[in-house]
Amino acid sequence: MTDSEQKQWFFYLARCSDGSLYSGITVDPEKRMQMHNAGKGARYTRSRLPVTMVYSEPQPDQSSALKREAVVRKWSRKKKEELVAGGDLR
């Protein structure tokens, strides 16, 4: 088992200052938000600071987190907002 398989992974949605939603995966949500807000995160978020995590979901491994992100990225904004509001949309 590799090191990345032993860690708890998270899928997350962050709201940017322009109201858009950014999706990603991480093993440390708090540190990832610090990186985004320091301008060291994804290129997309660098010009939309600050960002705030509005949703996170634990995943059993990196592969599952990547798959969940791929699914949610295809959703409409309305459906993503429903997830953020507390809907369990799988």
N, C-alpha and C positions, 0 to 999 in steps of 0.2 A: 504494500500500500504506500503510495507516495504521500509526501507532506501535504499537498493540496487536497488530497482525498480525506485527510484526517481532520481538517478544519471545518467549522461551521460556515457555510456560505449563505449569502443573502442576496435576493433580488430586491431592488429598490426603485422608487420613483422620487425624483426631486423636482420641486417647483422653482423655476428660474425667476429672476426679477421681472421678466417680460410676461410672466404668467404661463409660459410653456412648460411642458413636462419633459424631463430627461430620465431615461431608464438606464440602469446599470447593475452590475453585480460587484460584490466585495466580501471580504471576510471580516472587515471592521467598519461598520457603517459610520460611526462617529469620526474616525480618522479620515474616512473617504470624504465626508462633508467638509472637514477642515482642509483637505487637499483641494477640493473644488473651490472653496472660498478663498484660498490663498492663490488662486490662479494657476494651480499645478494639476488640475483635473483635466477632464476632457476639453478639447478645443471648443465644442459647442457651448459649454457652460462658461468659459473664460470671458466671453463678451456679454454674459447675461447674469452677472453677479449682483447680489448674493443669491445663493441657492439654499433651499431648505428641504430637508427630507420630509416627504409627506406620506410615504408608505414604505414599509419594508416587510419582507416575507422570508423566513428561514427556509433553506433548501438543504437537502442531505449532502450534496456535493457540488463541485464546480459545474459538472455537466448538467445537472438538473437546473442550476441557477441560469446557465446560458440558454437552456431550452425554454424556461419560463420567460426569460427576457424576450426571446424570439417570438413567442406567442403573443405577449402583451404589446410588443412594438407594432404588431399588425392591427391592433384594435383601434377603433375610432377614439377620438378625444373624449367623447361622451362616456364611453365604456370605461376608459381609464379613470375619468373623474368619479364614476360610480365605485370603482375599486378603492380609490383614495377615500371616498366617503364612508367606506366600511362594508361594501358589498364583498362577498366571498365569490368572486367570479373565476371559475376554473374552466 
